Structures are given as structure tokens and as C-alpha cells.
């Protein structure tokens, strides 16, 4: 598994390195450029901006050559007004310490300053590429927040409304194909910004909830609702509510006939998958003033299928054309290569090219990919809970809740890094939570390639009001569904988070895509309400008492999770040194959603169970043990109850939540700086497709299988070591592992009465040839569990004895294979355990390399044991400086290896 992971990471790294900086949006034509100046995006253009009420001239003048914008501020596109203002040093970075606090009045909040304070003009100039000059020219806005009037060369070309609408303008009659063009965009903020600190009595919220989204009024817009504040990000929100041109602006060329919205639907005669029938549709528009005729041609590369249709369109007519097996028998695929989610099979993709040909000349061509699969969902379960099936096969969901970067500081590299970490962690489904955004084309493309299913919700939550403009909401909904519906990873549509639907939403989605399931909101139709969300004693996961709402490990849970403190290298970037240590509760709580996740209370108390720390460095290292324990425990208790193999029936859950929207002390698998935490690697262990696991409540061992095949004559070996690395107990059992099932309570581990206070468990899974397949390493104390809501038990308390581990020497050998990959072998040549060892790639100045992928980390080595780890990275993230590898652990002397 780890070798496969290493190869996957390397291949993706090579693709990213050798390609031009990717866009988050799919180009609309082969002849396309992006008018961006954000260095993280392809395309280069110079953008300026100025507050609307400062500019005295009218729009026609602003968008003409006569206007001089040299005194305007530099704008970042894609980006937001506040991002640009920070970049221009108008305001300090809101991501440092508690600078963003509304009551500090350092950065004006829209609710205090008024909407007009963040109402801005954007302006850029550009020239048309010579290859475009004989074509029809388009300007496309992939996303503006919130409303915009668009002007080109002194003339208004149209307007845009809503955060999620793509808008395309035919500017052929206005654009200057030889000289410079001036594009000016009047970007108006949300109509109702809402505010924090005020809680309205009447809310749409879920039962017992009335604390997020400020006063809830932000919901009257069709926008990113979490920008008003939530308990997993800044509790008091983003000051400008993310006003700006937040997605790419595209300039592209076509002929008079334009192709849009290709869509492939596969039908499989399940359970038979020996053939499929494909129905392919595409929208075609004639932009000219006269009738046009030609040939619409399609080609599927992988099986050499070509098909075409002679078409005629009247002036300005749009039609949808459909290709099916009745007219085109070749669209019946014999023995198709199916698309599967992670662990269930390959992520096979087909490439489809459409072109429109007139007089043997291609006038427009577009490309898309599709997967042959059927994703369905039902409630045919013992407790009527929801389940998901791919190609007729039930898939146990080990998912997570995806929230966006709070100030929309996204990029292809960031998306790529986050999704590769997601794949590494073993997660097979992401829920696009309803208070976030409609994710990018690139996001869905990577999910297609990595086998990650996507549940997508549409911008309504139980904590906020309903959109004031119903038609605007439906227009944005339509634009989004048309954009994402062809991705095989897209599994499910949901109207809202913990609320209800806008009238007509379901019917609209069905009219655009009837091939996927739908439910009104996230907590209905076989999906119960969520929790826990905060740090809790992991013993309560095992006994299923971690939520005051009752049993949560059953059926389908949409939100179940815990935090993990970032590593020290990230913490020191978040706040002043004086606030790091001793811990400044005020600042830390602000970076914990108002203290919501209990990082300065319960989590800190759990860290102190490993002994009181003398520095933030020591505290953050011990804190990784807490995160590692909690994350793996959660995955393992859900594994145990998969499809009624345990004492509950569970069809899946979404971890709450997945990614850090801001720099925060309550991080997850990785932090905002894209540095992985121990939680990533212990999740990777807990979700590995074949996994031997230990239950801290019953002391029993189980074996989980996520593959669609069984395994015969496997052996589970359990070893128990004391604090001095002496093996005090060993046991092995042969077992057959059922296909996609669990062997629960295979045997119980015995701990001698005289065992040391802290001791260790090593579980090894071997195949019938005796070769080790996987292993899992646990630490445990002799402390008795005294019940729910206490900080007691063998998984959480009484670990101070770890500080008595003898100092151990390990041998590390690193080979720098190229400028993208390092191979490290670490061997424990001593007679004592080397506990919880961390590898950290830095540049020579001691700065951790962001977006570095380690095939494993935070691992322990028994005497004589060795491990090989591959680190892949992007050279541009090293600041073009020499690298060094830091090797540190709980009881080893830190090593610095120059590379």
C-alpha cells in the first residue's frame, strides 16, 4: 500500500511540475487565456482597483483609454478586496494572532463601515492574441462576489449576480483586435452583510442551534455563508464578506457556433457490468445573425469511437443535441472500464472531444472526461439509514466535511495538496458543506482521478435566513449543476445543511441531471444529526458516549470529529512569540472559533497527561500524540461497526471537519499552511484497506477489510512491550477475512498485572506466505477508565512515565533522488524503543517546506526495526535553497541531515 502511495504521489508531483500553472477553471476553448495577476494562477494581466465612491468619473470613462488609473491600488485577481488591501499594506494580515477580531477595529467590518466601504471598481488592460483576430471573442467571468456591472472600451457589456454564476459575454462587436482594450468591473458587495454578536430569536436553525452565521442575515444572499462567522473559522467573520473577483476571468475565441455543457450518462444493467449504454448530450448555440449549418463531431479516445450529426441552427438559437445507442450503436460499450472510488477498483476515465466543423474547418472544440459508473443511494438498511452504492456495490463511507479557505485564497497547488493528503488519509467521500462554496473544476477533476466521491450542498444552512431572491438562487444553482454534473466523482445532491430547500430546487436539479440521488437537507432521509465536534476522551468513542445527544456511531452520521494541534513550525507563524508560551488563552481561543474545540481546556489537559511541558515546542510535540490517538480511534470504532459487523449497524460518516479555513490551533489532518499533523498518518493507518486494530475499551483485536475481495489464511500477531522494550506477551491467530467485511473481536490481549504503567502494543497482519502486510502500533497506560466525561482511561491518562524512556540512537540514511523526491531509511539499532519519530523537511534557513508529502511519519521503531519513507515536494516551495532533514522523536537526540 505504501509503495503504491509513494508512486501515486510522485506521478502527481511530476504532472504538476511539468505543466503550466494550472487554472482552477476549465478553459472554454483551445484558444483561451486567463486575465489573472494572482501568481498562483496561469495567465498574466495587470489589475487595479479603487473604492467606488472615490472615483468621480462615470463607467464609460473609467473603461476607456482616456482614464488614468495610476493612483489606484493594485488588485489581486482572482482574489478579494480585503486580500488586495492587505497585499497593498492598507491593513495588516488578518490571519496573524487576533488582528481580525471585530472589536479591535483594526480592519473595518462591513456591518460597521457599511457596504459601500468595500464597494470597488476593478480595472485591467489587455491585447487580443493574434490567433484570435479572425474569431468571435468572448469574456467569461467564472465567479464574482457579489454583483457586478461589466464595461469594455466605454460600453456596458452586461451584469452578473450571485457568487456562483458563470457569465459569458460575446464582445466581438466591442473589442479592439489590434490595440489595447480596457475592461472595468464594478463589484458590489452582498446586499445584506449580516453581523456577529447579534442573535435573532427566529432562525431556521437545527434543533438547539442558534450560534453560527452571526445574526443569520447573510443567508438572504446567494453567497458563502460562513464569511459572516462560524465556530470552525473566525467566529466574527471575514471583514469584507469576500467581495471581489474570486475566480478567473477568461478571454477566449470561437467560431459563430459555440459548444457548451457536454454530459455523459452511463446505464449499466446491474448487477451485470459486462456492458454499458452511454447517453451523451451537448448544448449548441448559434451566436450569429443568420442560419448556420455544419457537423457536430464527437470522439472517445480510449475505444476509438467517433460519431457525428448534421445540424442546422437558426440565428441566435440554442439547442441540446443527444447521442444514444439507438442511433449510434457504438455507444454501447462492451466490457467497459469502470470508475470506482478508492480501494474498490480503478479510477478509469474516458476522454471525449467535441468539435463543430464547417467547410472542413473546426470552428470550436471542447474536451471533457467521463467515467462509466452508476452511483445510487437508498435506505435499504436494517435501520433505514442511508447508504451509497457504486456500480451496484455498497460502499462504506469513511468521509469528511470540506470547508473552503476563508478568504478564498485558493489555487491549483493548494487544491492539489489538500486532495492528495485526503487520498493519503484513506477518505473516500467529501461533503461540500452548505455554508461554503461550489468547488472548482480542478477540485472535481482531482476527485475523479483519485477516487474520492463528492456530496455537494447548495448554500443554505439552518443557522441563516433563506435567499431573498429565489430566482437568483435558482440561476446560480443551474449554472453550478451544469458545470459539475459530468464528473464521475459527483455522487449526490443536497439542497441545504440542516434546513430545507428553496421551492423548485429539486425539480431544477432533476431537469438538469436525473442520474444522481437528492435529498432536501443534510439531516434527513436516513442521515441523523451530527456530533461530537470538540476534543473528547477517546475512551468515549469506543463506548459510544462521546456525544451528549446519545449514540452517534450508528446509521449515517454527517458530522463526527475532533481537532489536532498543528506542529510547532506552523504555530510560530500564527501569532506573536509572547502569545505562544505561556499559552495566551485569549489569542488561542480566537484561533479556535471562540474556544469551541476546547484547545485551551480539555485538549491542553490531555496533553499534560504526558507531563507538563516547559516550552511550546515540547507542548506541540506531545499534542501530536493526543491528535494521533483521537483520529485513529474514530476511524477504528466506525470500522468496527461497518454494515452490522459490530454491535451497531453503520453505513458511514463524515468527519467534522476536514481542512483549516484559516490558521488555527484546532487544525485537522493538516493545517492552514499545508503542514501535515500526526492525525494524517494515524488516519492513514486507521483507514488502510487491510487493518488490524485494537479496542481500548475491550482490549480486543479486530481486522478490517475495505477491498472487494476476501483473504484466506491470514495471521494476526499481537505483541505487548513494557516501558523497557521487553516483550511481555505475544499471541497469534489465523483468520479468514471476508470481502469488504470485518473480523471483530478475534481475540483479547492480556496485560500482565506487573506490567509497567505505560506499555506498547504492536499488531502485525501477515498473509498466508507469512509476509507482513500491515502493522499498527499503540501506546497504552494502566489507568482505569472511570466513565464518560472524565479524563481517565488507558487511551488518555497516566502517560507521564513516557518521559522515562531511555535515550535511543537511530541511524538515518537519506538519498536525494532528484529535485522532487527524497528517500529516507531510518533504523533503530539500539535495544530500546524509538518512540514517535517525526521527519521534517526544511530549507537551510530552518523553514519547513510546505506541501511536502511523506509516505509515513510520527512512527515508532522497536529494537532492530527499520522504516523507509519517501518524501515528495515541489522545488518552488523550497525558496530555491538547499534542504535539510530534521529527525526527532520522543526519546532520540535530534538529527540534522544536510541534503
N, C-alpha and C positions, 0 to 999 in steps of 0.2 A: 504493500500500500504506500509506504513512504517513498519507495523508488518511483512509483507511478506519479506521486505528488510532485516529487522533485523534477521529473521530466515535464509535467504539465506546466509548472511554474516557469521553467526555463524556456519552454516554447512560447508562452505568452509574453515573457520578457523580451525575447528576440523579436517577436512580431511588433511589439510596441516601440522597440528601439529603432527598428529599420524603417518604420513607416513615418510619414509626415505626422506632426502632432495631430491626433485625431480630433474630429469635431464630435460634439455630443448629439448633433442633429444630422440626419442622413441628407446628403446633397440631393437636390431636386432634379439634377440633370448632369450629364457628363461634362457640360460646360458650366462650371459653378465656382464662385469664390465667396469667401466669407469676409464681411466688413467688420473685423474684430481688431481690438488692440490689447485685449487681455492676453498676456504672454502664455497663458496655459492653453490657448486655442489656436487653431490654424487660421491663416488669413491675417493680414496686417493693414490697419487703417488708423488714422488719427481722429480721435473723438474729443470733443469739447462739451462742456455743459455750463449752464448758468441758471440761477434761480429765476423762475418765470416772472415774478413781479419786479425784478431788477431790470429786465430787458424792456425797453420802451418801444422799440420798432415792432411793426406787425409781422405776421408769419411769412408773408410773401417776400418781405425784405430780408428777414433772417435766413431764408432759404435761397438767397440769391448771392451772386458774386460781389455785389456792392457792400455787403455786410462784412464787418471786420470783427472776428471773434477772438482776437489775440489776447484779450484780457479775461477771457473765460477760463474756468478751471479745466484741468484735464479730467476726462471721464474714462471710466473703465467699462468696456463693452465686450462680452457680457459682464454684467455686474449691477450693483445697486447704487443709488445716490450716496448712501452712507459709506459704502466701500470706497467710492471715489473721493469723498470728503476726507476720509481717514488717510487715503493714499496721498492726498494733497496737503496733509498736515493741518487741516482745518480743525479736526478733532483727534484726540488720542485713540489708540486701539481699544475698542470696547471689549476685546477678548482678554485683556490683561487685568487680573485681580477683580475688583468690584467697580471698575470705572463705569461700566454700563448701568449701574444702579440708577433707577429713575430719580430717587430722592437726593442723589448727589448733584443733579442738574449740571453734569459735565457735558453730556450730549443731550440736546433738547429732544424730548419725546413729542411725537406728533399730537398726542392728546393735550399737551401743554402749550405747544407752539402754534397749533393749528395746521391744517392740511397744507396750506399754501407754503409753509416753511420748507416742505420737501417736494414742491411742485417745480419741475425743472425742464428747461429746454436741453435737448441733445443735438449736436451738430457734427457732421463729418463731410469730407470731400473725397471724391474718388473718380477714377477714369475707367471707362469700359474697355476690357481687353479687346484687342483687335479681332480675335476669333469670334467675338460676339456680334460684330457690326452688321452682318447680314441676317441677323436673327431677331426674333421677338425677345425683348428684355423684361425681366421680372425682378422685383424686390420683394423678398419674403421675410417677415418677422416671425420667428419661431416662438417668441414669448415676451410680452411686456406686462409689467405690473404697475398701474392697473388699467388705465385708459390712455389712449394716445391719439393725437391728430398728426398725420404724417404729411410732410411737404417736400417736394422735389423741384428744384430750379424755379422757385417762386410760385408753384401751383400745388394746391392740396390734392393728394392722390387717394386719401381715404382715412379711415379711423379704425381703431382696434379697441375692444373692451373685454375685460376679464383676463385673469392671469394665464389661462390655459388654452387660449385660442391662437392657432396659427393663422396668419393672414398673408395672402399673396396679392401683390399689386402688379398689374400689367402696365409698365411705364414706357412702352415702346414709343408712344407719341410725344412723350415729355423729355425723355433722356437725351443727353447730348453724347453721341457715339464717338466724337472726336476730341472734345475738350473736357475740362473738369466739370463734374456735377456736384451740386450741393444738396445734401439730404438733411433735413431738420425734423426733429421729432419732439412734440410737446407731450411730455409724460406726466400724467396727472395721478396722484396717489389714490388709494382706496377712498370710496365715498364716506365710509364710517370706520374710523381707525380703532374705535374702542379704547379701553384703557384698563390698567391693572389697579388693584386696590379698591375697586368698587364691585360688589357682588349684587346683582339684581335678584330679586326674590323669585321671579318667574323665569325659569330656564328650561331648555329642552332636555337637560342632562339625564344621565343614567341614575338609577335609584341611589340616593345617598351621596351623589357627587354634585358639587357646585363650586368648584375651586379653580378651574383652569380657564384659559382664554380670556382673562380679565373679566370685564363685565359682560362678555359674550356677544357684544355688538359687532365684532369683527366678522361674524358669520353672515351678516347682511350683504357682504361682498362675496364674489366668487374668487377666492384668493387662498393663500397659505395661512390657515387659521392660527397655527402655532406661533406666528410672528407677533401676536398680541401677548404671548407669555404662557408657559406651561411648566409643570413640575419636573420635566426632564430636560429643560433648557433654561434660559433666563426666565425666571418666574414673572418678571415685569416686562418681558418682550424685547423686540428689536425696535429701536427708536424711530426708524423711518418706515416701518412696516414693509420693508423690502421693495420700496418704489424703485423702478428703473427698467432698463432693457436687460432682462435677466437671462435671455437666451440669444443665440446667434442671429445676426442679420445677414441674409444671403442675397447675392446678386447672381442671377443665372440666365441662361439663354435657351430658347427652344424654337421650334417652328410654330406655325399657326395652330397646330393640333397639340394639345398637352395631355399627358397621361398622368393619372393620379390613383392612389388608393388600391394598389394590387392586393388581392386577398385570395388565399388558398384554403379551402376547407377539405379535410380528408374524412372519408367514410370507410370504416373497417367493419367487416361482417363478424363482429366479436361474438364468441371468443376466437374465431378464426382470424388470423392475421396474415394469411398467405397472399392476400391481395388487398388493394385499396382503390377507392374511386375518388378522384380529385375533381373538385369544382373550383374553377378559377374565374375570378371576376376582376374587372378594372373599370375605372371611370375615365371617360374621354371627353374633352371639351374643345370645341372649335372657337377660338378667340377672334377669328377674322369676321369681316362683314359680308362674306359670301360663302356659299356651299363648298365644302371640301370633301374629297374622296381619297381613299388610299387603302393600304393594307395594314392591319394590326397584326403583328407577328410576336409569337412567344416561343421561347426556347428554354428547356430544362437541361442544364449541362450534364448532370450525372448520368442520365439514361438516354441522352441524345434525342429527346422528344422535341419535335418542332410542330407548331400549329399556327394557323393564321385565319383571318376573317377579313373579307372585303367590307368596308364600311363607308357610309356617307353621312355627313353631319351638316345640318343647316347652319346658317350664321349664328354664332353665339349659343349653339346648342350643346348641352351636356347629356351624355347617355352612359349607362352602365352596360358593359358587354360581358357575357358569361360564356365560358367554355366548359362543357361537361362531357361525360363519356358517351352520351347518346350521339352527339355529333363528332366527337373526337375520341375514338376507342383507345387511342394510345394513352389517354389519361387514366386508364385502368392500369395500375402498377402491379405487376406480378412480383411477389416476394419483395415488397418494399423494405427499405432500410428504415426501421422505426426510430423515432426520437423517444428517449427515456430520460427521466430525472436521474440524478446522481445515485450510484450503486445499483440501479435497476437495469442498466443497459447503456448503450452508446448514445451520444447526442448527435445523431446523424442529421445533416442538413442538406437540403437541395437548393441549388441556385437557379433562380428564374429571371430571365431577361425579357422585357417587353420593348418593342420598338414600333414606331409608326413610320411607314415607308410610302413616299410619294415619288413617282417617276424614278424608281430605283434609288432614291436618296432617303436616308434615315433623317427624319426631322426632329425626333425626340426619342430618347431611350432611357429607361429606368431599370433598376436592378433591385431584387429583393431575395430573401431566403425564406424557406419554409421547412417545417418538419412534418413528417407523416406520423400522426398520433391522434388519439381521441382522449380528451380529459373530461371525465364526468364526476359528478358528486351526488351523493344520496344520503339517506338516513336509514338504510337497511342494516342497522346495528342493534345489538341487544338492548341498548338504552335510547335508541333513536337519535344518537349523536351523529354529527356529520362526519362523513369520510370522503376521501378522494381516491379516484381510480384513474390510472393511466393505461390506455390500451386494454381496458377491462380488468386491470390488475390493481387490487387495493394497495395504496402506498401509505405507510405510517408516516405522518408528518412530524418531522423534527425541525420546526421552522423558527422564524424570528420576525420581529416588527421593525421595519425600515422607516427611519425618520430622516428628513433631509438636513443638509448643512444649514444652520440657522440663518446665515446672511447670504445664502445661495452662492457661496464661494466654491462652486463645483468645477470640475474639469474632467477630461477623459482619464488622466492619470489617477486622480483621486477615486473616480468611479471604478476604474480597473483594479486599483489596490484594494479597495473595500470589498469588491466582489470576489477577488482571489482569496482574501482572508476568509470570506464567507464560505467559499467552496472548501477551503482547507479545514474549516471548523466542522464540516460534515452537515451543514444546514441544507435542507432540500427544498425549502419554500420560504419566500419572503412576503410579508404582508405590507403593502404600501398603505400605511395608516392614514385615515381620512382627514386629519388635520395638517397633512403635509402637502406634497406636490404630485403632479403627474410626472413620473420619471422620464428620463431622456431615451432617445432611440438607442444610444450606445449602451445604456443600462440594460435594456431588453436584449440587445444583441449579445452581450456578455452572458446574461442569464440563459439565453438559447444555447450558447456554446458550452457553458459549464453545467447545465442540467439542473438549474435552480428554478423551481416553479414560482409563479407570481400571482398573488391575490391582490387586486387593486381596488381601492376605495376612492369615492369621489367627493371630497372637500366639504363634508358635513360632519359635525361631531355633536355629541349630546351636551357639550358644555357651551355651545354657541347658538345664536339665532339662525334662522333659515335665510337663504338668499332673498333679498328684497326684489330682485329682478329675475323672475322664473325663466323667462326666455333666454336671458344672458347665460344663466346656468346651463340650460339645455344646449345652447350653441357651443359653449365650452366643452360640454360633455361629448357632443357629437364630434367635434374636432379631435378630441383625445382618443376616442374609441377608433375612429378611422385611422389614426396614426399608429396605434399599438396592436391592433387586432390580428395582424398577420404573424405575430411572434409565437412560436410553439411553446415558449415558456409561460405565456399568459394563460392562467388556469381558471380564474374566477373573477366575477364582477360583484362588487358590493357597493350599495349607494352611500352608506354612512358608517361612522363609528358611533355605536351606542345611541342611535337616534332613529330616524325614519327616512323615507325617501321623498324627494320632490315629485309631485304628481307628474306622471308622464315619463319619468326617468327609465323605468323598467321597459316600457313599450319602445322607447327610443333605442335603448341598448339592443333589445331583441330585433328591431328592424335593421340594425347595422351588423349585428353578429348574434345569431341564434345558436352558434356551435358551442357556447360555453354556459356554465351554470351562473346563477344570480341569486343573491338574497338581499333583502331590504336593508339590513344593518348587521353589524358585526356580532351582536349578541342575540341571535335568534336562530330558528331553523336548525336546531341541533348543535348550536355553539353557545355554551354558557358564559357567564360573566367571568372576568379575569381576577388576578391576584395569586400570589403575593407580588409586590413590586420592590420592596425595600430589602435591606440586609436582614436576614433572619437566621436563626440557628439551623444549620443543615440537618441536624437530627430531626427537625420537624418536617423536612421533605420526605424522609424515609417513613415517618409515621403518618404523613399526610395531614399535618395540622398547621402548616405554615401560613394559612390564611384564616383570619377571623370570620370569613364568610363560610367556612366549612370546607368540605372536601373539594380540592381543586384538581387533583390528579385523577381525573376520570373524564370520559367522553372526549370533547374537543374544547380546549381552553385557549382563548385568543391572546391572553397576556399573563405570563408567568415568568418571573425573573428576579435578578439580583444584580448589584453593581460589583465592580472591581476597581481598586485604586490604580491609577496609572503608575508607571515606573518613574523613578526619581528624575531621569533625564527629561521627562515631559513636565513633571510637576514644577521644576525650577523655571520653566518658560511661562507658567501660568500666572505667577504672582511674585511680589517682592520677597526677597530672602527673609525679611523680618516676619512675613506672614506665613512662611512655610514652617518655621520651627522657632519657638513652640507654635503649635497649630493655632492659628487665629480663627476661632470658630466663626466669626462674622464673615470673613472672606471665604472660608471654606464652605460655609453654608450657602453663600450666594452662588458659588460654583457647584452647588448640589441641589439646584432647583428650590432654594429656600430651606435647605436641610432635609428635603423629602426622603432621601435614601439612607439617612441615619449614618452618614460617614463620620461625623464627629461624635457620635454616641455609640450605638451598638457595634458598628464596624470597627471603630477605634478600640472598643473594649475587647473585641475578638482578636485584634492584632496584639493587644497587650497580653493575651494568653500565652504568647511566645516569649514573654519577658518584656519589661519596659525598655523602650528604645532611648538611646542617647542622642540621636540625630534624625533628621528627616530621611537621610539615606538609609539608615538601619530600619526605620519605621516602614518605608516604602517597600523594602525588600521583604520584610515579614508580612506586609499586607498582601503580597502576591500569593502567599500560602493560603490566606483566607479566601481570596478570589478563586484560586485554583480548586480548593475544596468545594466551594459552593457551586461553581459552574458544573464540574463533573458530576456532583451529586444530583443536580437537577436532571441532567441528561439521563443518568442511570436509573433514577426512580421512574421516569417515563418509559425508558427501555423495558423495565420490569413489567409494566402494566400494558404493554403493547397488545392490542387486539385480544384482550382477556387471557393472555398467558399468565398474568399475575392475579392478584385478588380483586382487581378492578378491570373494567373494560375502558381502554383509552384508544382513540383513533388518531390523536396528535395534539400538538400545542404550538403556539408561537411564543418564543422567548420575548420578554419585555425588558428592555428594548435593545436594538441591535448596534446602532452607531451613535457616537457622540456628536451632537449638532454644534456644540461649542467646546472650547477647552474646559474640562470639568473634572472634579475629583471623583465623581461617580461614573467612571468610564466602564467600558464593556470588554469585548474580545480584543479591542484595540482602542486607542484614544484618539482625540481630535487630530493630533499630529501624525497619526497613522503608525504609531509605535504599538506593536502587539503587547498585550499583557499575558500573564500566565494563564488567564482564563481561556485564551485562544487554544493553547496547546493541551490543556486539560479537557476542553470541549472536543478537540480533535481526538483525544484518547477515548472519551466517553461516547462519541458518536461513530467511532471506527466501525466499518461494516461487520467485522467479526470482533467481538469484545467480551473478555472475561471481566466480571465486575463484582465488587464487594458491597454488602449492605451493612452499614454501621449499626443498624438497629437490631438485626437478627444474627449478624456475623456469618451470614450465608453467602455462598458464591453462586452466581448465575452466568449464563453465556448468551449473548445477544447476537442475532444474525440479521443483517439488512439485505443480504443478497437473495435473488430469486432462485436459489438452489440450495440443496441440503449438503451436509458434510458428514461423512461416516468416519467412525473410529478416531475421533479427535481426543486429545488428552488435555485435561486441565490440571496444572500443578500449582499448589499454594505453598508458599514458604513464609515463615514468620521469623524475623530477626529482632534481637534486642538492641538496646542503645549502643552496645559494643560490637555490633555487626555479627554476633553469634547467632547461627541458625538454631532456633529452639523448637521448631515444629515444621513438618513437611508432610504433605498429603497429595496424592494424585488420583484422579478418577477418569476413566474412559467414558466417552459420551458420543451419541449421535446428535447432530444439531439440525433441527428441522428447517426447511426452506422458509426464509423470511419470518422466523419464529424465535422463541426464547426457551432455553432450558433453565428454568427457575429453580432456585434452592437445591442446586446439585449436591452440595454438602456444606457442612458448617465448619468454620475454622475454630480450632481450640487454642486458647491462650493460657499457658501455664500460670498458676497462681503467683509464682515468684518472678514473673516477667517484669522487666523494667517499666517504669512509669510511662515512658514513650517507647514505642516499638514500631516495626515496619512490616508490611505485607507485600509480597511480590507474587503476582498472579501471572502465569505463563500459559498460553494456549498453543498446543503443538498439533500438527497434522498427523496423519496415520504413518507417515515416514519418520516421525519424530523430530521434524524441523519446526523451530519456533515460528509461529505465525504472528502473534501479537503478545504484548505484555502490559501490565498495569501495576503501578507502584503506589502504595498508600502509606500514610503515617497515621498512627492511632495512639490514644492515651488510655490509661486505666480509669479515667474519671467516669463516674456513674452519671447516666442521664437522669435528671430529676424532673423532667416533664416540659411541656410546651411553655414557651415564653421565659425560659431560664437560659442562661448562657453556660450550659453544662453539657457533658457527654463526651464520648471518645473521639468525636469528629471536630470538637471546637475548643475544649478547655484542657488545661493542665499540660501545656506543651513547653513549659519553661526548661525542662530537662534537655531539650534540644540544644541549648546553649552549652551543654557539657560534652557534645560530640567531639571526639578527638580531631585535631587538625590533620587534614589529609592532603597528600600531594597527588595531583593528577598530571598526566602527560598529555599535552595538546600539540597536534601537528596540523598545520593549515597549509593548504595548497591553493594559490590564486590561479584558477584555471584560465580566466580571461578577465576582461573588464566588466563582467556581468555575473560571475559565479565564483564562489569560494567553497572549497570542500574541507571540512574540519573533522578530524578524528580525535576523540577525547577518550583516554583510558585511565582507569583507576588502578594504579599499580601498587596501592597500599593494602593493608589488611583491614581498613575501616571504610564504612560507607562515606561516599562523597555526596552530600545531600543538597538537592535543589539548586543545581548549577545553571547559571544563565550565561549565554553568549550574547555579546552586544557589539555590533559593527559600528565603528566611529571613524570620522576623518581624523587626521593627525592633530587637529585642534581640540579634540575631545567632544565634538558634536556628533550625536547619534545620527546615523544615516536613516532618513525616513523611507518608508515603503521598501524595507528590506524583508525578504521572505526567508524564514528559517523553517526547514522541514520539521524540526523539533526544537524545544527549548525548555528551560526550567526543569530539567530532568535530573534524576538521581542515578548514581552508579554504585553498584555493590562491588566489593573487592574483586579485582580481576576483570570487571566488566568494562566494555568499551562501547562507544556510540559514534556513528558517523553522521554528521549534519551538513546539509548543503544550504548555503546562503546565496540567494539571487537578489540582485539590486540593479537600479538604474544608475549609470555613471553620472548623469547630470545631477543626481541627488547627493553627490559626494563633494560638491563645490570644487570639482577638479583638483582635489587634494589627495595626498597619499592616505591610505587607510590603515587602521589598526583594529585588532580584535581584542576585546576585553572578555576574559573568562573569570567569572566569580561565582561563589557559592556560599552556602551556609557555614561550611567548615573547611574551606580551602583558602589559601592565600591568593589574592587577586593576581592574575597574569595579564600582561600587556604584550601582545604579539604583533610586531610590525609586519605589514603585508606589502 
